[in-house]
Amino acid sequence: MSHRKNQPKPDNRKDNVEKLQDMVQETIQNMEETEAAMEFASEEEKKELREKNQRRRESIDAMRQEIRDEYRDQQQ
């Protein structure tokens, strides 16, 4: 029986931009679905959903900044 130590996988950042772009698109889709769901929500639920979408907007801004950073790093 061989005893191998667990080795971490090497950091492969080549596809980070694409992954981040996919995450942005999925988040936008979630926001759109939430907006549609508000039609059937109570006032309290609408308030919570609006707050959730605001946090999503903030996440999108952060992901877009990270996309720019990753793209810049790849160009160097």
N, C-alpha and C positions, 0 to 999 in steps of 0.2 A: 504494500500500500504506500503510495507516495504522499508525502506531506508537503503541500504547497501553501505558501503564505498568501493570504489575500492581498492582491495588489490592486491599487486603484487604477481605473481606466485613465488613459492619458486625456488631458483636457483638449477636446476637439471643438474649436469654436468656429469652424468653417461655415456651418449652416445656421449660426445664431441669428443672423439678419432674417433669414427666411422663417425661422421658428417664431421670432418676435412679430414679424408681419402677419403670420397666421394667427397669433394670439390677439393682435389688434383687431383683425377681421372677426374673430369669434366673439370678442368683447362687444364690438359694434352690433353684431347680430343679436347678442343677448340683450343689449340696450333696446333694440327695436322690438324684440319680443316682449320685453317688460313694458314698453310704451303701449303696445297693443293690449296687454293684460290689464292695464290700468282702467280700461273701459268697464271692467267687471269688478273692480276693487272698491272697497269701502274707502272713506276719506282717510282713515288711519293707514290703511294699506297703501294708498296712493302716496301718502307722505313718506312712508318707508321705502317705497319703490323709487320715488324721486331721489331720495338720499342715496340709495344704492346706485342709481345711475350716475349721480354726481361722483361717487367714489370710483366708478368705472371710468368716467371722463378723466379723472386725475391719474388713474392707472394707465390709460391710453397715452396721456401726455408723457408719463415716465417711460413707457415702453418706446415711444417714438424717439425720445432723447437717447435711450439706450441703443436703438437702431442706428441713429446717427453716429454714436460713439463706436459701435461695432464696425460700421461701414468704414469709418475713418481709420480704425485700427487695421482693417483688412487691406486698405490701400497703401499702407506704409510698408 
